[in-house]
Amino acid sequence: MPQHPFPPLYDEHSKVLILGSFPSVKSREQLFFYGHPQNRFWKVISAVMESDTPLTIAEKRRFLLENHIALWDVIASCDISGSSDSSIKNVVANDLVPILKTANICQIFVNGKTAEKYYDKYIRDTIGLDAICLPSTSPANAGWSVDRLIGAWRTVGKYMNK
């Protein structure tokens, strides 16, 4: 059963927490979030924050922290075939309490329906906070163009000035 291979990214200044489901094969290889080149996360979140798209892991880390965005995943470990969310079984959820105790998170977002499903099942009632579900930036969500994703994800920016 694969374990989540890298830690969450956050600091005491983080205002929003964006949760994926479980890292893709590419992300597990790179040991960082949204590592598949076809995933639109970096393009979308940088457009929402009106910034250049970060390219390296160091640039991505800096971008997230400068914009007060925390990233983590709902699932700590699970059985999964490749990167297929539909194959996920035997879920063990991540503990969000360390992030919530350190950072002043004003809103939690989930990146896609799979993250929402497991957040609602394993985490929401434990911490007593609802999450806003945003359309997945995964290449598997081909029905959503980058422009349409950016429009939907603009809601993240509304929480940045709180």
Beta strands, then each sheet from edge to edge (+ up, - down):
strand 1: 16-20
strand 2: 69-73
strand 3: 75-79
strand 4: 89-93
strand 5: 107-111
strand 6: 131-134
sheet 1: 2+ 1+ 5+ 6+
sheet 2: 3+ 4-
end
